[in-house]
Amino acid sequence: MKRMLFGIGLLLSGTTGFAGWGIAATQTVQPGARSTVLACCSPMDLAGLLVFAVIGAAGFVISMGEFRKKD
């Protein structure tokens, strides 16, 4: 149960961090200058997005592994 809560916490923090970083990256360019969110990102922004995506994916894997475990 502890590992499932840990995984859910990682999933939520990764998702929130990814969304927040993406929103912050879009605010650094003029409105309408770029057509996609990833086009607004510099290489450092992409690295930050990648970190949060990995955190979210790890949380998903941990929580689903605990969910499927039969005790």
Sequence and secondary structure as in RCSB ss.txt:
>XXXX:A:sequence
MKRMLFGIGLLLSGTTGFAGWGIAATQTVQPGARSTVLACCSPMDLAGLLVFAVIGAAGFVISMGEFRKKD
>XXXX:A:secstr
 HHHHHHHHHHHHHHHHHHHHHHHHHTTS TTS SSTGGG  HHHHHHHHHHHHHHHHHHHHHHHHHH   
